[in-house]
């Protein structure tokens, strides 16, 4: 039985393929995570108008993929639970709204108009 010869380029591609696939899957991860953390804070701090604003932003501005949804939900849960352990940690609504606006702009810069 003959053994196929694979060059170093093939070996490099085989080794690098998972990293390339992962890099594609996490595009915008930091921005989505930031919005999820803010969502958890808005939920924990009783800011329903800001929760609605975040929901609208993530639905209309981010690609509708499982990965994006999982990142957003995990960050929301993380922040909500963290604030549940420390009741006095809520900031005022105006500060939270400003942080949401900055995070929303960052999300728009990553995904732009083409992916909506």
PDB file as gemmi writes it, atoms N, CA and C in Angstrom:
CRYST1    1.000    1.000    1.000  90.00  90.00  90.00 P 1                      
ATOM      1  N   UNK A   1       0.838  -1.173   0.000  1.00  0.00           N  
ATOM      2  CA  UNK A   1       0.000   0.000   0.000  1.00  0.00           C  
ATOM      3  C   UNK A   1       0.891   1.248   0.000  1.00  0.00           C  
ATOM      4  N   UNK A   2       0.649   2.144  -0.936  1.00  0.00           N  
ATOM      5  CA  UNK A   2       1.439   3.356  -1.040  1.00  0.00           C  
ATOM      6  C   UNK A   2       0.897   4.411  -0.084  1.00  0.00           C  
ATOM      7  N   UNK A   3       1.811   5.151   0.452  1.00  0.00           N  
ATOM      8  CA  UNK A   3       1.444   6.241   1.352  1.00  0.00           C  
ATOM      9  C   UNK A   3       1.522   7.549   0.565  1.00  0.00           C  
ATOM     10  N   UNK A   4       0.469   8.332   0.647  1.00  0.00           N  
ATOM     11  CA  UNK A   4       0.455   9.596  -0.080  1.00  0.00           C  
ATOM     12  C   UNK A   4       1.402  10.583   0.589  1.00  0.00           C  
ATOM     13  N   UNK A   5       2.116  11.316  -0.254  1.00  0.00           N  
ATOM     14  CA  UNK A   5       3.019  12.327   0.268  1.00  0.00           C  
ATOM     15  C   UNK A   5       2.275  13.652   0.340  1.00  0.00           C  
ATOM     16  N   UNK A   6       2.332  14.245   1.504  1.00  0.00           N  
ATOM     17  CA  UNK A   6       1.692  15.551   1.699  1.00  0.00           C  
ATOM     18  C   UNK A   6       2.777  16.562   2.006  1.00  0.00           C  
ATOM     19  N   UNK A   7       2.734  17.622   1.307  1.00  0.00           N  
ATOM     20  CA  UNK A   7       3.733  18.659   1.508  1.00  0.00           C  
ATOM     21  C   UNK A   7       3.460  19.481   2.760  1.00  0.00           C  
ATOM     22  N   UNK A   8       4.425  20.314   3.109  1.00  0.00           N  
ATOM     23  CA  UNK A   8       4.275  21.141   4.300  1.00  0.00           C  
ATOM     24  C   UNK A   8       3.118  22.135   4.174  1.00  0.00           C  
ATOM     25  N   UNK A   9       2.803  22.561   2.975  1.00  0.00           N  
ATOM     26  CA  UNK A   9       1.680  23.484   2.795  1.00  0.00           C  
ATOM     27  C   UNK A   9       0.359  22.811   3.160  1.00  0.00           C  
ATOM     28  N   UNK A  10       0.218  21.567   2.742  1.00  0.00           N  
ATOM     29  CA  UNK A  10      -0.995  20.818   3.090  1.00  0.00           C  
ATOM     30  C   UNK A  10      -1.110  20.656   4.607  1.00  0.00           C  
ATOM     31  N   UNK A  11      -0.007  20.314   5.258  1.00  0.00           N  
ATOM     32  CA  UNK A  11      -0.010  20.147   6.717  1.00  0.00           C  
ATOM     33  C   UNK A  11      -0.378  21.454   7.399  1.00  0.00           C  
ATOM     34  N   UNK A  12       0.136  22.555   6.887  1.00  0.00           N  
ATOM     35  CA  UNK A  12      -0.191  23.864   7.454  1.00  0.00           C  
ATOM     36  C   UNK A  12      -1.676  24.167   7.318  1.00  0.00           C  
ATOM     37  N   UNK A  13      -2.230  23.881   6.138  1.00  0.00           N  
ATOM     38  CA  UNK A  13      -3.661  24.111   5.928  1.00  0.00           C  
ATOM     39  C   UNK A  13      -4.517  23.249   6.841  1.00  0.00           C  
ATOM     40  N   UNK A  14      -4.132  22.003   7.010  1.00  0.00           N  
ATOM     41  CA  UNK A  14      -4.889  21.104   7.885  1.00  0.00           C  
ATOM     42  C   UNK A  14      -4.868  21.616   9.321  1.00  0.00           C  
ATOM     43  N   UNK A  15      -3.716  22.083   9.761  1.00  0.00           N  
ATOM     44  CA  UNK A  15      -3.592  22.584  11.130  1.00  0.00           C  
ATOM     45  C   UNK A  15      -4.280  23.934  11.315  1.00  0.00           C  
ATOM     46  N   UNK A  16      -4.240  24.776  10.295  1.00  0.00           N  
ATOM     47  CA  UNK A  16      -4.788  26.119  10.417  1.00  0.00           C  
ATOM     48  C   UNK A  16      -6.286  26.181  10.156  1.00  0.00           C  
ATOM     49  N   UNK A  17      -6.852  25.185   9.502  1.00  0.00           N  
ATOM     50  CA  UNK A  17      -8.265  25.228   9.141  1.00  0.00           C  
ATOM     51  C   UNK A  17      -9.191  25.493  10.330  1.00  0.00           C  
ATOM     52  N   UNK A  18      -9.048  24.799  11.468  1.00  0.00           N  
ATOM     53  CA  UNK A  18      -9.932  25.081  12.603  1.00  0.00           C  
ATOM     54  C   UNK A  18      -9.810  26.520  13.100  1.00  0.00           C  
ATOM     55  N   UNK A  19      -8.604  27.069  13.064  1.00  0.00           N  
ATOM     56  CA  UNK A  19      -8.423  28.449  13.499  1.00  0.00           C  
ATOM     57  C   UNK A  19      -9.095  29.427  12.550  1.00  0.00           C  
ATOM     58  N   UNK A  20      -8.998  29.161  11.260  1.00  0.00           N  
ATOM     59  CA  UNK A  20      -9.663  30.028  10.282  1.00  0.00           C  
ATOM     60  C   UNK A  20     -11.180  29.958  10.440  1.00  0.00           C  
ATOM     61  N   UNK A  21     -11.706  28.769  10.649  1.00  0.00           N  
ATOM     62  CA  UNK A  21     -13.148  28.611  10.830  1.00  0.00           C  
ATOM     63  C   UNK A  21     -13.603  29.324  12.093  1.00  0.00           C  
ATOM     64  N   UNK A  22     -12.810  29.231  13.152  1.00  0.00           N  
ATOM     65  CA  UNK A  22     -13.173  29.894  14.401  1.00  0.00           C  
ATOM     66  C   UNK A  22     -13.142  31.411  14.229  1.00  0.00           C  
ATOM     67  N   UNK A  23     -12.168  31.926  13.508  1.00  0.00           N  
ATOM     68  CA  UNK A  23     -12.072  33.372  13.289  1.00  0.00           C  
ATOM     69  C   UNK A  23     -13.309  33.885  12.573  1.00  0.00           C  
ATOM     70  N   UNK A  24     -13.838  33.139  11.619  1.00  0.00           N  
ATOM     71  CA  UNK A  24     -15.056  33.535  10.922  1.00  0.00           C  
ATOM     72  C   UNK A  24     -16.257  33.514  11.860  1.00  0.00           C  
ATOM     73  N   UNK A  25     -16.334  32.501  12.704  1.00  0.00           N  
ATOM     74  CA  UNK A  25     -17.500  32.316  13.552  1.00  0.00           C  
ATOM     75  C   UNK A  25     -17.622  33.388  14.629  1.00  0.00           C  
ATOM     76  N   UNK A  26     -16.523  34.025  15.007  1.00  0.00           N  
ATOM     77  CA  UNK A  26     -16.579  34.969  16.107  1.00  0.00           C  
ATOM     78  C   UNK A  26     -16.525  36.429  15.656  1.00  0.00           C  
ATOM     79  N   UNK A  27     -16.705  36.667  14.387  1.00  0.00           N  
ATOM     80  CA  UNK A  27     -16.716  38.053  13.920  1.00  0.00           C  
ATOM     81  C   UNK A  27     -17.809  38.817  14.637  1.00  0.00           C  
ATOM     82  N   UNK A  28     -17.450  39.891  15.282  1.00  0.00           N  
ATOM     83  CA  UNK A  28     -18.409  40.701  16.016  1.00  0.00           C  
ATOM     84  C   UNK A  28     -18.718  40.186  17.415  1.00  0.00           C  
ATOM     85  N   UNK A  29     -17.980  39.171  17.860  1.00  0.00           N  
ATOM     86  CA  UNK A  29     -18.271  38.581  19.169  1.00  0.00           C  
ATOM     87  C   UNK A  29     -18.184  39.608  20.294  1.00  0.00           C  
ATOM     88  N   UNK A  30     -17.168  40.432  20.320  1.00  0.00           N  
ATOM     89  CA  UNK A  30     -16.998  41.411  21.395  1.00  0.00           C  
ATOM     90  C   UNK A  30     -18.157  42.400  21.434  1.00  0.00           C  
ATOM     91  N   UNK A  31     -18.606  42.831  20.267  1.00  0.00           N  
ATOM     92  CA  UNK A  31     -19.696  43.805  20.214  1.00  0.00           C  
ATOM     93  C   UNK A  31     -21.016  43.178  20.646  1.00  0.00           C  
ATOM     94  N   UNK A  32     -21.271  41.955  20.208  1.00  0.00           N  
ATOM     95  CA  UNK A  32     -22.500  41.251  20.606  1.00  0.00           C  
ATOM     96  C   UNK A  32     -22.473  40.970  22.095  1.00  0.00           C  
ATOM     97  N   UNK A  33     -21.310  40.557  22.595  1.00  0.00           N  
ATOM     98  CA  UNK A  33     -21.168  40.286  24.027  1.00  0.00           C  
ATOM     99  C   UNK A  33     -21.421  41.550  24.849  1.00  0.00           C  
ATOM    100  N   UNK A  34     -20.892  42.680  24.393  1.00  0.00           N  
ATOM    101  CA  UNK A  34     -21.110  43.949  25.105  1.00  0.00           C  
ATOM    102  C   UNK A  34     -22.598  44.274  25.195  1.00  0.00           C  
ATOM    103  N   UNK A  35     -23.321  44.067  24.099  1.00  0.00           N  
ATOM    104  CA  UNK A  35     -24.769  44.321  24.127  1.00  0.00           C  
ATOM    105  C   UNK A  35     -25.480  43.340  25.052  1.00  0.00           C  
ATOM    106  N   UNK A  36     -25.046  42.093  25.081  1.00  0.00           N  
ATOM    107  CA  UNK A  36     -25.636  41.107  25.968  1.00  0.00           C  
ATOM    108  C   UNK A  36     -25.427  41.471  27.434  1.00  0.00           C  
ATOM    109  N   UNK A  37     -24.216  41.927  27.764  1.00  0.00           N  
ATOM    110  CA  UNK A  37     -23.946  42.353  29.138  1.00  0.00           C  
ATOM    111  C   UNK A  37     -24.833  43.535  29.529  1.00  0.00           C  
ATOM    112  N   UNK A  38     -24.991  44.456  28.610  1.00  0.00           N  
ATOM    113  CA  UNK A  38     -25.871  45.605  28.879  1.00  0.00           C  
ATOM    114  C   UNK A  38     -27.325  45.164  29.024  1.00  0.00           C  
ATOM    115  N   UNK A  39     -27.734  44.184  28.248  1.00  0.00           N  
ATOM    116  CA  UNK A  39     -29.087  43.654  28.354  1.00  0.00           C  
ATOM    117  C   UNK A  39     -29.306  43.031  29.736  1.00  0.00           C  
ATOM    118  N   UNK A  40     -28.344  42.256  30.204  1.00  0.00           N  
ATOM    119  CA  UNK A  40     -28.442  41.668  31.532  1.00  0.00           C  
ATOM    120  C   UNK A  40     -28.544  42.726  32.616  1.00  0.00           C  
ATOM    121  N   UNK A  41     -27.793  43.798  32.449  1.00  0.00           N  
ATOM    122  CA  UNK A  41     -27.845  44.897  33.412  1.00  0.00           C  
ATOM    123  C   UNK A  41     -29.204  45.590  33.375  1.00  0.00           C  
ATOM    124  N   UNK A  42     -29.702  45.847  32.176  1.00  0.00           N  
ATOM    125  CA  UNK A  42     -31.012  46.494  32.050  1.00  0.00           C  
ATOM    126  C   UNK A  42     -32.118  45.618  32.647  1.00  0.00           C  
ATOM    127  N   UNK A  43     -32.035  44.316  32.435  1.00  0.00           N  
ATOM    128  CA  UNK A  43     -33.020  43.400  33.019  1.00  0.00           C  
ATOM    129  C   UNK A  43     -32.950  43.416  34.542  1.00  0.00           C  
ATOM    130  N   UNK A  44     -31.743  43.278  35.068  1.00  0.00           N  
ATOM    131  CA  UNK A  44     -31.565  43.212  36.517  1.00  0.00           C  
ATOM    132  C   UNK A  44     -31.932  44.520  37.205  1.00  0.00           C  
ATOM    133  N   UNK A  45     -31.768  45.623  36.513  1.00  0.00           N  
ATOM    134  CA  UNK A  45     -32.003  46.934  37.111  1.00  0.00           C  
ATOM    135  C   UNK A  45     -33.389  47.494  36.799  1.00  0.00           C  
ATOM    136  N   UNK A  46     -34.240  46.687  36.211  1.00  0.00           N  
ATOM    137  CA  UNK A  46     -35.620  47.111  35.968  1.00  0.00           C  
ATOM    138  C   UNK A  46     -35.750  48.245  34.975  1.00  0.00           C  
ATOM    139  N   UNK A  47     -35.086  48.127  33.837  1.00  0.00           N  
ATOM    140  CA  UNK A  47     -35.146  49.145  32.783  1.00  0.00           C  
ATOM    141  C   UNK A  47     -35.776  48.533  31.524  1.00  0.00           C  
ATOM    142  N   UNK A  48     -37.101  48.312  31.522  1.00  0.00           N  
ATOM    143  CA  UNK A  48     -37.735  47.614  30.394  1.00  0.00           C  
ATOM    144  C   UNK A  48     -37.615  48.343  29.055  1.00  0.00           C  
ATOM    145  N   UNK A  49     -37.612  49.665  29.067  1.00  0.00           N  
ATOM    146  CA  UNK A  49     -37.482  50.402  27.804  1.00  0.00           C  
ATOM    147  C   UNK A  49     -36.110  50.150  27.180  1.00  0.00           C  
ATOM    148  N   UNK A  50     -35.083  50.057  28.021  1.00  0.00           N  
ATOM    149  CA  UNK A  50     -33.748  49.792  27.500  1.00  0.00           C  
ATOM    150  C   UNK A  50     -33.601  48.348  27.048  1.00  0.00           C  
ATOM    151  N   UNK A  51     -34.286  47.430  27.728  1.00  0.00           N  
ATOM    152  CA  UNK A  51     -34.292  46.028  27.293  1.00  0.00           C  
ATOM    153  C   UNK A  51     -34.903  45.940  25.893  1.00  0.00           C  
ATOM    154  N   UNK A  52     -36.009  46.634  25.681  1.00  0.00           N  
ATOM    155  CA  UNK A  52     -36.644  46.652  24.351  1.00  0.00           C  
ATOM    156  C   UNK A  52     -35.714  47.237  23.301  1.00  0.00           C  
ATOM    157  N   UNK A  53     -35.040  48.313  23.655  1.00  0.00           N  
ATOM    158  CA  UNK A  53     -34.117  48.959  22.728  1.00  0.00           C  
ATOM    159  C   UNK A  53     -32.992  48.000  22.331  1.00  0.00           C  
ATOM    160  N   UNK A  54     -32.465  47.275  23.302  1.00  0.00           N  
ATOM    161  CA  UNK A  54     -31.402  46.305  23.019  1.00  0.00           C  
ATOM    162  C   UNK A  54     -31.907  45.164  22.149  1.00  0.00           C  
ATOM    163  N   UNK A  55     -33.095  44.678  22.431  1.00  0.00           N  
ATOM    164  CA  UNK A  55     -33.671  43.591  21.638  1.00  0.00           C  
ATOM    165  C   UNK A  55     -33.822  44.034  20.182  1.00  0.00           C  
ATOM    166  N   UNK A  56     -34.339  45.217  19.975  1.00  0.00           N  
ATOM    167  CA  UNK A  56     -34.511  45.742  18.617  1.00  0.00           C  
ATOM    168  C   UNK A  56     -33.155  45.882  17.922  1.00  0.00           C  
ATOM    169  N   UNK A  57     -32.167  46.370  18.645  1.00  0.00           N  
ATOM    170  CA  UNK A  57     -30.830  46.536  18.071  1.00  0.00           C  
ATOM    171  C   UNK A  57     -30.241  45.209  17.635  1.00  0.00           C  
ATOM    172  N   UNK A  58     -30.280  44.221  18.516  1.00  0.00           N  
ATOM    173  CA  UNK A  58     -29.652  42.938  18.179  1.00  0.00           C  
ATOM    174  C   UNK A  58     -30.400  42.236  17.049  1.00  0.00           C  
ATOM    175  N   UNK A  59     -31.711  42.359  17.026  1.00  0.00           N  
ATOM    176  CA  UNK A  59     -32.504  41.709  15.983  1.00  0.00           C  
ATOM    177  C   UNK A  59     -32.269  42.364  14.619  1.00  0.00           C  
ATOM    178  N   UNK A  60     -32.180  43.680  14.589  1.00  0.00           N  
ATOM    179  CA  UNK A  60     -32.085  44.386  13.310  1.00  0.00           C  
ATOM    180  C   UNK A  60     -30.662  44.657  12.841  1.00  0.00           C  
ATOM    181  N   UNK A  61     -29.690  44.644  13.735  1.00  0.00           N  
ATOM    182  CA  UNK A  61     -28.337  45.041  13.354  1.00  0.00           C  
ATOM    183  C   UNK A  61     -27.346  43.886  13.234  1.00  0.00           C  
ATOM    184  N   UNK A  62     -27.626  42.761  13.877  1.00  0.00           N  
ATOM    185  CA  UNK A  62     -26.679  41.634  13.861  1.00  0.00           C  
ATOM    186  C   UNK A  62     -27.197  40.517  12.955  1.00  0.00           C  
ATOM    187  N   UNK A  63     -26.285  39.735  12.397  1.00  0.00           N  
ATOM    188  CA  UNK A  63     -26.720  38.581  11.604  1.00  0.00           C  
ATOM    189  C   UNK A  63     -27.513  37.603  12.477  1.00  0.00           C  
ATOM    190  N   UNK A  64     -28.462  36.961  11.879  1.00  0.00           N  
ATOM    191  CA  UNK A  64     -29.311  36.018  12.614  1.00  0.00           C  
ATOM    192  C   UNK A  64     -28.694  34.628  12.544  1.00  0.00           C  
ATOM    193  N   UNK A  65     -27.709  34.406  13.410  1.00  0.00           N  
ATOM    194  CA  UNK A  65     -27.042  33.107  13.461  1.00  0.00           C  
ATOM    195  C   UNK A  65     -27.114  32.544  14.868  1.00  0.00           C  
ATOM    196  N   UNK A  66     -26.951  31.252  14.956  1.00  0.00           N  
ATOM    197  CA  UNK A  66     -26.963  30.587  16.261  1.00  0.00           C  
ATOM    198  C   UNK A  66     -25.839  31.127  17.147  1.00  0.00           C  
ATOM    199  N   UNK A  67     -24.652  31.308  16.578  1.00  0.00           N  
ATOM    200  CA  UNK A  67     -23.505  31.773  17.362  1.00  0.00           C  
ATOM    201  C   UNK A  67     -23.763  33.150  17.968  1.00  0.00           C  
ATOM    202  N   UNK A  68     -24.298  34.040  17.179  1.00  0.00           N  
ATOM    203  CA  UNK A  68     -24.591  35.390  17.671  1.00  0.00           C  
ATOM    204  C   UNK A  68     -25.603  35.306  18.808  1.00  0.00           C  
ATOM    205  N   UNK A  69     -26.657  34.531  18.629  1.00  0.00           N  
ATOM    206  CA  UNK A  69     -27.676  34.380  19.671  1.00  0.00           C  
ATOM    207  C   UNK A  69     -27.119  33.782  20.949  1.00  0.00           C  
ATOM    208  N   UNK A  70     -26.253  32.786  20.807  1.00  0.00           N  
ATOM    209  CA  UNK A  70     -25.673  32.153  21.989  1.00  0.00           C  
ATOM    210  C   UNK A  70     -24.747  33.102  22.743  1.00  0.00           C  
ATOM    211  N   UNK A  71     -23.961  33.871  22.020  1.00  0.00           N  
ATOM    212  CA  UNK A  71     -23.068  34.850  22.653  1.00  0.00           C  
ATOM    213  C   UNK A  71     -23.893  35.882  23.414  1.00  0.00           C  
ATOM    214  N   UNK A  72     -24.942  36.388  22.777  1.00  0.00           N  
ATOM    215  CA  UNK A  72     -25.793  37.408  23.378  1.00  0.00           C  
ATOM    216  C   UNK A  72     -26.488  36.872  24.636  1.00  0.00           C  
ATOM    217  N   UNK A  73     -27.063  35.699  24.542  1.00  0.00           N  
ATOM    218  CA  UNK A  73     -27.779  35.114  25.687  1.00  0.00           C  
ATOM    219  C   UNK A  73     -26.840  34.781  26.836  1.00  0.00           C  
ATOM    220  N   UNK A  74     -25.671  34.249  26.529  1.00  0.00           N  
ATOM    221  CA  UNK A  74     -24.708  33.917  27.591  1.00  0.00           C  
ATOM    222  C   UNK A  74     -24.254  35.174  28.329  1.00  0.00           C  
ATOM    223  N   UNK A  75     -23.986  36.232  27.594  1.00  0.00           N  
ATOM    224  CA  UNK A  75     -23.560  37.489  28.222  1.00  0.00           C  
ATOM    225  C   UNK A  75     -24.695  38.095  29.046  1.00  0.00           C  
ATOM    226  N   UNK A  76     -25.919  38.010  28.530  1.00  0.00           N  
ATOM    227  CA  UNK A  76     -27.078  38.520  29.278  1.00  0.00           C  
ATOM    228  C   UNK A  76     -27.208  37.793  30.603  1.00  0.00           C  
ATOM    229  N   UNK A  77     -27.149  36.476  30.566  1.00  0.00           N  
ATOM    230  CA  UNK A  77     -27.275  35.684  31.793  1.00  0.00           C  
ATOM    231  C   UNK A  77     -26.139  35.973  32.765  1.00  0.00           C  
ATOM    232  N   UNK A  78     -24.936  36.074  32.232  1.00  0.00           N  
ATOM    233  CA  UNK A  78     -23.764  36.345  33.077  1.00  0.00           C  
ATOM    234  C   UNK A  78     -23.943  37.634  33.876  1.00  0.00           C  
ATOM    235  N   UNK A  79     -24.315  38.697  33.188  1.00  0.00           N  
ATOM    236  CA  UNK A  79     -24.453  40.005  33.849  1.00  0.00           C  
ATOM    237  C   UNK A  79     -25.661  40.038  34.782  1.00  0.00           C  
ATOM    238  N   UNK A  80     -26.765  39.446  34.363  1.00  0.00           N  
ATOM    239  CA  UNK A  80     -27.966  39.415  35.188  1.00  0.00           C  
ATOM    240  C   UNK A  80     -27.681  38.700  36.507  1.00  0.00           C  
ATOM    241  N   UNK A  81     -27.029  37.554  36.439  1.00  0.00           N  
ATOM    242  CA  UNK A  81     -26.718  36.793  37.652  1.00  0.00           C  
ATOM    243  C   UNK A  81     -25.711  37.523  38.531  1.00  0.00           C  
ATOM    244  N   UNK A  82     -24.730  38.170  37.920  1.00  0.00           N  
ATOM    245  CA  UNK A  82     -23.736  38.918  38.693  1.00  0.00           C  
ATOM    246  C   UNK A  82     -24.394  40.064  39.456  1.00  0.00           C  
ATOM    247  N   UNK A  83     -25.295  40.760  38.811  1.00  0.00           N  
ATOM    248  CA  UNK A  83     -25.982  41.858  39.490  1.00  0.00           C  
ATOM    249  C   UNK A  83     -26.958  41.351  40.544  1.00  0.00           C  
ATOM    250  N   UNK A  84     -27.490  40.167  40.342  1.00  0.00           N  
ATOM    251  CA  UNK A  84     -28.380  39.574  41.334  1.00  0.00           C  
ATOM    252  C   UNK A  84     -27.675  39.298  42.651  1.00  0.00           C  
ATOM    253  N   UNK A  85     -26.387  39.050  42.595  1.00  0.00           N  
ATOM    254  CA  UNK A  85     -25.614  38.814  43.810  1.00  0.00           C  
ATOM    255  C   UNK A  85     -25.206  40.116  44.488  1.00  0.00           C  
ATOM    256  N   UNK A  86     -25.280  41.234  43.774  1.00  0.00           N  
ATOM    257  CA  UNK A  86     -24.865  42.534  44.305  1.00  0.00           C  
ATOM    258  C   UNK A  86     -25.940  43.562  43.964  1.00  0.00           C  
ATOM    259  N   UNK A  87     -26.956  43.650  44.813  1.00  0.00           N  
ATOM    260  CA  UNK A  87     -28.150  44.446  44.501  1.00  0.00           C  
ATOM    261  C   UNK A  87     -27.889  45.935  44.311  1.00  0.00           C  
ATOM    262  N   UNK A  88     -26.887  46.506  44.943  1.00  0.00           N  
ATOM    263  CA  UNK A  88     -26.653  47.944  44.854  1.00  0.00           C  
ATOM    264  C   UNK A  88     -25.834  48.376  43.663  1.00  0.00           C  
ATOM    265  N   UNK A  89     -25.603  47.502  42.691  1.00  0.00           N  
ATOM    266  CA  UNK A  89     -24.684  47.793  41.595  1.00  0.00           C  
ATOM    267  C   UNK A  89     -25.328  48.476  40.390  1.00  0.00           C  
ATOM    268  N   UNK A  90     -26.610  48.750  40.413  1.00  0.00           N  
ATOM    269  CA  UNK A  90     -27.267  49.356  39.247  1.00  0.00           C  
ATOM    270  C   UNK A  90     -26.846  50.814  39.071  1.00  0.00           C  
ATOM    271  N   UNK A  91     -26.629  51.179  37.802  1.00  0.00           N  
ATOM    272  CA  UNK A  91     -26.341  52.569  37.474  1.00  0.00           C  
ATOM    273  C   UNK A  91     -27.642  53.242  37.045  1.00  0.00           C  
ATOM    274  N   UNK A  92     -27.612  54.545  36.884  1.00  0.00           N  
ATOM    275  CA  UNK A  92     -28.843  55.225  36.468  1.00  0.00           C  
ATOM    276  C   UNK A  92     -29.133  54.946  34.998  1.00  0.00           C  
ATOM    277  N   UNK A  93     -30.383  55.145  34.621  1.00  0.00           N  
ATOM    278  CA  UNK A  93     -30.844  54.836  33.270  1.00  0.00           C  
ATOM    279  C   UNK A  93     -30.140  55.627  32.193  1.00  0.00           C  
ATOM    280  N   UNK A  94     -29.799  56.867  32.467  1.00  0.00           N  
ATOM    281  CA  UNK A  94     -29.140  57.714  31.462  1.00  0.00           C  
ATOM    282  C   UNK A  94     -27.754  57.175  31.117  1.00  0.00           C  
ATOM    283  N   UNK A  95     -26.987  56.804  32.136  1.00  0.00           N  
ATOM    284  CA  UNK A  95     -25.658  56.237  31.903  1.00  0.00           C  
ATOM    285  C   UNK A  95     -25.766  54.933  31.118  1.00  0.00           C  
ATOM    286  N   UNK A  96     -26.713  54.101  31.510  1.00  0.00           N  
ATOM    287  CA  UNK A  96     -26.914  52.828  30.811  1.00  0.00           C  
ATOM    288  C   UNK A  96     -27.318  53.069  29.357  1.00  0.00           C  
ATOM    289  N   UNK A  97     -28.192  54.025  29.116  1.00  0.00           N  
ATOM    290  CA  UNK A  97     -28.627  54.347  27.748  1.00  0.00           C  
ATOM    291  C   UNK A  97     -27.456  54.836  26.895  1.00  0.00           C  
ATOM    292  N   UNK A  98     -26.569  55.631  27.476  1.00  0.00           N  
ATOM    293  CA  UNK A  98     -25.396  56.109  26.735  1.00  0.00           C  
ATOM    294  C   UNK A  98     -24.461  54.956  26.385  1.00  0.00           C  
ATOM    295  N   UNK A  99     -24.256  54.031  27.320  1.00  0.00           N  
ATOM    296  CA  UNK A  99     -23.414  52.872  27.041  1.00  0.00           C  
ATOM    297  C   UNK A  99     -24.041  51.975  25.980  1.00  0.00           C  
ATOM    298  N   UNK A 100     -25.357  51.863  26.004  1.00  0.00           N  
ATOM    299  CA  UNK A 100     -26.061  51.081  24.980  1.00  0.00           C  
ATOM    300  C   UNK A 100     -25.868  51.709  23.601  1.00  0.00           C  
ATOM    301  N   UNK A 101     -25.963  53.014  23.525  1.00  0.00           N  
ATOM    302  CA  UNK A 101     -25.793  53.696  22.242  1.00  0.00           C  
ATOM    303  C   UNK A 101     -24.379  53.482  21.695  1.00  0.00           C  
ATOM    304  N   UNK A 102     -23.370  53.589  22.546  1.00  0.00           N  
ATOM    305  CA  UNK A 102     -21.992  53.362  22.101  1.00  0.00           C  
ATOM    306  C   UNK A 102     -21.796  51.920  21.625  1.00  0.00           C  
ATOM    307  N   UNK A 103     -22.347  50.972  22.365  1.00  0.00           N  
ATOM    308  CA  UNK A 103     -22.222  49.557  21.981  1.00  0.00           C  
ATOM    309  C   UNK A 103     -22.985  49.278  20.687  1.00  0.00           C  
ATOM    310  N   UNK A 104     -24.123  49.913  20.500  1.00  0.00           N  
ATOM    311  CA  UNK A 104     -24.902  49.737  19.269  1.00  0.00           C  
ATOM    312  C   UNK A 104     -24.149  50.283  18.062  1.00  0.00           C  
ATOM    313  N   UNK A 105     -23.502  51.421  18.228  1.00  0.00           N  
ATOM    314  CA  UNK A 105     -22.702  51.989  17.136  1.00  0.00           C  
ATOM    315  C   UNK A 105     -21.540  51.079  16.780  1.00  0.00           C  
ATOM    316  N   UNK A 106     -20.910  50.481  17.792  1.00  0.00           N  
ATOM    317  CA  UNK A 106     -19.800  49.560  17.535  1.00  0.00           C  
ATOM    318  C   UNK A 106     -20.291  48.335  16.763  1.00  0.00           C  
ATOM    319  N   UNK A 107     -21.470  47.840  17.112  1.00  0.00           N  
ATOM    320  CA  UNK A 107     -22.051  46.696  16.406  1.00  0.00           C  
ATOM    321  C   UNK A 107     -22.317  47.053  14.946  1.00  0.00           C  
ATOM    322  N   UNK A 108     -22.857  48.240  14.702  1.00  0.00           N  
ATOM    323  CA  UNK A 108     -23.132  48.679  13.328  1.00  0.00           C  
ATOM    324  C   UNK A 108     -21.849  48.802  12.515  1.00  0.00           C  
ATOM    325  N   UNK A 109     -20.767  49.230  13.153  1.00  0.00           N  
ATOM    326  CA  UNK A 109     -19.495  49.346  12.440  1.00  0.00           C  
ATOM    327  C   UNK A 109     -18.980  47.980  12.007  1.00  0.00           C  
ATOM    328  N   UNK A 110     -19.199  46.968  12.842  1.00  0.00           N  
ATOM    329  CA  UNK A 110     -18.713  45.632  12.505  1.00  0.00           C  
ATOM    330  C   UNK A 110     -19.544  45.004  11.393  1.00  0.00           C  
ATOM    331  N   UNK A 111     -20.860  45.082  11.514  1.00  0.00           N  
ATOM    332  CA  UNK A 111     -21.716  44.364  10.575  1.00  0.00           C  
ATOM    333  C   UNK A 111     -22.241  45.225   9.436  1.00  0.00           C  
ATOM    334  N   UNK A 112     -22.284  46.509   9.590  1.00  0.00           N  
ATOM    335  CA  UNK A 112     -22.676  47.424   8.522  1.00  0.00           C  
ATOM    336  C   UNK A 112     -24.051  47.136   7.954  1.00  0.00           C  
ATOM    337  N   UNK A 113     -24.332  47.754   6.842  1.00  0.00           N  
ATOM    338  CA  UNK A 113     -25.635  47.648   6.178  1.00  0.00           C  
ATOM    339  C   UNK A 113     -25.808  46.346   5.410  1.00  0.00           C  
ATOM    340  N   UNK A 114     -24.714  45.777   4.919  1.00  0.00           N  
ATOM    341  CA  UNK A 114     -24.816  44.664   3.983  1.00  0.00           C  
ATOM    342  C   UNK A 114     -25.389  43.391   4.598  1.00  0.00           C  
ATOM    343  N   UNK A 115     -25.226  43.190   5.895  1.00  0.00           N  
ATOM    344  CA  UNK A 115     -25.626  41.909   6.483  1.00  0.00           C  
ATOM    345  C   UNK A 115     -26.982  41.936   7.166  1.00  0.00           C  
ATOM    346  N   UNK A 116     -27.688  42.995   7.074  1.00  0.00           N  
ATOM    347  CA  UNK A 116     -28.993  43.063   7.745  1.00  0.00           C  
ATOM    348  C   UNK A 116     -30.038  42.289   7.025  1.00  0.00           C  
TER     349      UNK A 116                                                      
END                                                                             
